Amino acid sequence: MELAMPGGRPLRLANGLLYLERYWQQEELVRVQLQRRFAAPAPEIDLSRLSTALRRLFDHEGLGADEADRQQLAAAVSALGRVSVLAGGPGTGKTTTVARLLALLRDQPGPELRIALAAPTGKAAARLEEAVRAATAELSPDDQQRLGDLSASTLHRLLGWLPSSRSRFRHDASNPLPHDVVIVDEMSMVSLTMMSRLLEAVRPSARLVLVGDPDQLSSVEAGAVLADIARAPGVPEADLGRQLVELRLITRWRGSASARRRAADAYLAVRRIHQ
């Protein structure tokens, strides 16, 4: 998706801010794509099976009777939505949550979901792959078998780097990625341009999970995508902002009634498990 550039002008003045036209176009693409994905109908999911898997995969050890399991709640909301942002600092369990989320999704009936794990750099992709494998090793043998041997790649490799272009890829809106679930780690390093290309390439029906620490240094290129999304104005859905303190799942891009319903459904499902 490309927005029309008026008269080929290099700059744009919008709401009192001066943009390079190219970056304004990319910001608009990201905003529109996320709003559309949040407003889209929720993925089909067997809620009874999801509740059973949530109970099996999260043990609640050390939690009080009225204390929510943040990782469990994050996984539930991610399973019920098409786009989610898993944000937290070091040691908050983001990768553990990702592994168990994937086990939840692979446990659902139907064809086996095609999963892509990606990160901005080769080093980050290697860390993600190693961490997911370590977290998978802590699961039951059945869940380990469901997940299989997942590998991670760089975003450039996932999208299909073209030697003839620095900002275009083989996978785009006309040739989308085949995956049903796309997990991107170290999102704080993802530039605005790369985020716009990723959203073009991920099928609207696929789940997209963005993982990272919004307080880390942003990309060396233009944009601070993760920080902007995580701090977007709006009321936390189903009061999730109060309950998810360090490990926050943001499903609050403005005015999304479907996101509110999915978050509320996930919250109620987790509450039923605790009761």
C-alpha positions in Angstrom: 0.0 0.0 0.0 1.4 3.4 -1.0 -0.3 6.6 -0.3 -0.4 9.2 -3.2 2.4 11.8 -3.0 1.0 15.2 -3.9 3.0 16.6 -6.8 6.2 14.7 -5.9 7.0 17.2 -3.1 9.8 16.1 -0.8 8.2 17.6 2.4 4.8 17.6 4.0 3.4 19.8 6.8 0.8 17.9 8.8 -0.7 19.0 12.2 2.1 21.6 12.7 4.9 19.0 12.1 7.2 18.9 9.1 7.8 15.5 7.6 9.9 14.1 4.8 7.2 12.9 2.4 8.5 9.4 2.3 8.4 9.0 6.1 5.0 10.6 6.4 3.8 8.0 3.8 5.3 5.2 5.9 3.8 6.4 9.2 0.4 6.6 7.6 0.8 3.1 6.2 1.7 1.7 9.6 -1.1 3.5 11.3 -3.8 2.4 8.7 -2.5 -1.2 8.6 -2.6 -1.5 12.4 -6.0 0.0 12.7 -7.4 -2.3 10.1 -5.9 -5.3 11.7 -7.2 -4.4 15.2 -10.7 -3.8 13.7 -10.7 -7.0 11.7 -12.9 -10.0 13.0 -11.1 -12.1 15.6 -9.5 -15.3 14.4 -11.6 -18.5 14.9 -10.5 -20.2 18.0 -11.8 -23.1 20.2 -12.2 -21.2 23.6 -12.7 -24.4 25.6 -9.5 -25.9 24.2 -7.7 -22.6 24.7 -8.8 -22.5 28.4 -7.6 -26.1 28.9 -4.2 -25.4 27.3 -3.8 -22.1 29.3 -4.3 -24.1 32.5 -1.8 -26.8 31.4 0.9 -24.4 30.2 0.9 -21.9 33.1 1.3 -23.2 36.6 0.6 -20.0 38.7 3.2 -21.0 41.3 3.8 -18.3 43.8 0.7 -16.2 42.8 -1.9 -15.1 45.3 -5.5 -16.2 44.9 -6.5 -12.8 43.3 -3.3 -12.2 41.4 -3.4 -12.5 37.6 -0.7 -14.5 35.8 0.6 -11.8 33.6 2.2 -14.2 31.1 -0.9 -16.3 30.9 -3.1 -13.2 30.3 -0.7 -11.9 27.6 -0.7 -15.3 25.8 -4.5 -15.5 26.0 -5.0 -12.0 24.5 -2.4 -12.7 21.8 -4.2 -15.9 20.9 -7.5 -14.1 20.5 -6.2 -11.2 18.4 -4.6 -10.6 15.0 -2.0 -8.1 16.3 -0.5 -7.8 19.7 2.5 -6.1 21.3 4.3 -7.9 24.0 6.4 -5.3 25.8 8.6 -5.6 28.8 12.1 -5.2 30.2 14.8 -7.9 30.6 13.7 -10.8 32.7 9.9 -10.3 32.4 9.4 -13.5 30.5 8.7 -12.4 27.0 10.3 -15.3 25.3 8.7 -17.8 27.7 5.4 -16.3 26.9 6.1 -16.5 23.1 6.9 -20.2 23.3 3.8 -21.0 25.3 1.6 -18.8 23.0 2.9 -20.9 20.1 2.1 -24.1 22.0 -1.4 -22.7 22.6 -1.9 -22.0 18.9 -0.5 -25.3 17.7 -2.9 -27.0 20.1 -5.9 -25.6 18.3 -7.8 -27.9 15.9 -7.3 -27.5 12.1 -4.2 -27.5 9.9 -0.9 -26.9 11.5 -0.1 -23.2 11.7 2.9 -22.0 9.7 5.1 -20.0 12.1 7.8 -17.4 11.4 10.3 -16.2 14.0 12.3 -13.1 13.0 14.4 -10.3 14.4 16.2 -7.3 12.9 19.7 -8.7 13.0 21.4 -12.0 12.7 22.6 -11.9 16.3 19.1 -11.1 17.6 17.6 -13.9 15.4 20.1 -16.4 16.9 19.3 -15.3 20.4 15.5 -15.6 19.7 15.9 -19.1 18.3 18.0 -20.2 21.2 15.7 -18.7 23.8 12.5 -20.2 22.2 14.2 -23.6 22.1 15.2 -23.3 25.7 11.6 -22.3 26.7 10.2 -25.1 24.6 12.4 -27.6 26.4 10.6 -26.8 29.7 7.2 -27.8 28.2 5.6 -31.3 28.3 6.7 -33.8 25.6 3.4 -33.4 23.8 3.7 -29.6 23.6 7.4 -29.9 22.5 6.2 -32.2 19.7 3.5 -29.7 18.7 6.1 -26.9 18.4 8.8 -28.9 16.7 12.2 -27.4 15.9 11.5 -23.7 15.2 14.1 -21.6 13.6 14.5 -17.8 13.4 15.7 -15.5 10.6 16.4 -11.9 10.0 13.6 -9.7 8.8 15.5 -9.1 5.6 15.7 -12.8 4.9 12.1 -13.4 5.9 10.8 -10.7 3.5 13.2 -11.8 0.7 16.0 -9.3 0.2 16.4 -8.1 -3.4 20.0 -7.1 -4.5 18.5 -4.5 -6.8 16.7 -2.6 -4.0 17.6 -1.4 -0.5 14.0 -0.9 0.6 11.9 -3.3 -1.4 11.5 -7.1 -0.8 10.2 -10.1 -2.7 7.3 -10.4 -0.3 4.9 -7.5 -0.3 1.2 -6.8 -0.7 1.1 -8.5 -4.0 3.2 -11.5 -2.8 2.4 -11.9 0.9 4.2 -14.1 3.3 2.7 -17.6 3.6 2.8 -17.7 7.4 -0.1 -17.8 9.7 1.8 -16.5 12.7 4.7 -14.0 12.5 6.7 -13.2 15.7 9.2 -10.3 15.6 11.6 -9.9 18.5 13.7 -6.9 19.4 11.1 -4.6 17.9 12.8 -1.5 19.4 15.5 -1.9 16.6 12.9 -2.1 13.8 12.9 1.1 11.7 9.8 2.8 10.3 10.7 1.7 6.8 11.1 -2.0 7.8 7.9 -1.9 9.8 5.9 -0.6 6.8 7.4 -3.3 4.6 6.6 -6.0 7.1 2.9 -4.9 7.4 2.6 -4.9 3.7 3.9 -8.5 3.5 2.0 -10.1 6.4 -1.4 -11.4 5.3 -4.3 -9.6 6.9 -5.6 -13.0 8.2 -2.3 -13.8 9.9 -1.4 -13.1 13.6 1.4 -10.7 14.1 3.1 -10.5 17.5 5.6 -7.7 18.1 8.0 -8.3 21.0 10.5 -6.0 22.7 11.4 -3.4 25.2 10.1 0.1 24.3 12.6 1.7 26.7 15.6 0.3 24.8 17.4 2.4 22.2 15.5 2.7 19.0 16.7 1.8 15.5 19.6 3.7 14.0 17.3 4.4 11.1 14.2 6.6 11.2 11.4 5.8 13.6 10.8 4.4 17.1 7.9 2.1 16.1 7.7 0.0 19.2 7.8 2.9 21.6 5.2 4.8 19.6 2.8 1.9 19.5 3.2 1.0 23.2 2.7 4.6 24.3 -0.2 5.3 21.9 -3.0 7.2 23.6 -6.1 5.3 24.6 -7.7 3.5 27.5 -6.1 0.1 28.3 -8.6 -2.6 27.2 -10.4 -4.4 30.0 -8.2 -2.5 32.5 -5.2 -4.6 31.2 -2.9 -1.6 31.7 -3.4 -1.8 35.5 -2.9 -5.6 35.7 0.1 -6.0 33.3 2.7 -3.8 34.9 6.1 -4.7 33.5 4.9 -7.3 31.1 2.3 -5.3 29.1 0.2 -6.5 26.2 -1.0 -3.4 24.4 -4.3 -4.0 22.4 -5.4 -0.4 22.6 -4.8 1.3 19.2 -7.5 3.9 19.3 -11.2 3.1 19.2 -11.0 -0.6 18.4 -14.2 -2.2 19.7 -13.1 -5.7 18.5 -9.8 -5.4 20.4 -11.8 -4.5 23.5 -14.0 -7.5 23.1 -11.0 -9.8 22.6 -9.2 -8.4 25.6 -12.3 -8.8 27.7 -12.9 -12.3 26.5 -9.3 -13.2 27.4 -9.5 -11.6 30.8 -12.7 -13.5 31.6 -11.2 -16.8 30.4 -8.2 -16.4 32.6 -10.4 -15.4 35.6 -12.4 -18.6 35.1 -9.2 -20.6 35.2 -8.2 -19.0 38.5 -11.6 -19.7 40.1 
